[in-house]
Amino acid sequence: MIHSFLMIGQSNMAGRGYTKEVPPIYDEHIKMQRNGLWQIMSEPINFDRSNAGVGLAASFAASWRLGHQQDEIGLIPCADGGTSLDDWAVGSALFENAISQAKLAQRTSQIAGILWHQGENDCSPEKAERYGEKFSVITETLRQELNIPEVPLIIGGLGDFLSSGIFGKYFTSYPLVNQALEEFAKSHENCYFVTAKGLTANADSIHFNALSQRILGIRYYSAFREAKHLLVPRHDEESILKTIYDRPYTKTEKIKLLEHEFAMGNIEPKDFLSELAVLSQE
């Protein structure tokens, strides 16, 4: 049985990190949902826009795998960039899509958690004041619809870089949103807040860069595993990330990667057959 996680929120959940900036994460036991079916994860996982890239989910899943080496994890991507909390209201297209995709996943998996990152589009005192009230309706209805009343909900904080970039004037109230997110997590059962302290952004100062997304995924998993808020960065984040990157590929993974390179036109047929023959003998 696949242990699956629903990914919802806006662009920092979808991921905008540049793939060229970090080593890939590839594991035959990490799946992502496409058209209701599971396939081996590759980034971008959440392809909501043409500029989708590295998000937190890959390192979250890879961290999960370190403690579940005999099991499979599945990611259900439903985040959508630039969306507000109102866009996720019960009955909206985004909410209904998340329900639909999650129910498809439930046919072949057990939902083990919900990953949420959103708030940049609600950075005003008025919206921050009502964040908890609105979010509570969304999450409670989501749990009821999917019959997952007790699975952990992991919520990430907004980056401290938001107000310093070229679009900073739109994000001056981000601390109020962070406060609302943290207060929500602390006042609801099976809900845990993850800090974004110390993380950095792309040049736009809106989106976490690829390395920060990798670290944020590790933090999300730490909160999930320990069932408690992560209010300060872990001291061993780089060490965990190195362990993830240093994992050797299995024979199956090597063959799948070779097949991908051939399908993309990066390897000549004779070279593909030659390398495949070598791998088949391992």
Disulfide bonds with the S-S distance in Angstrom:
none
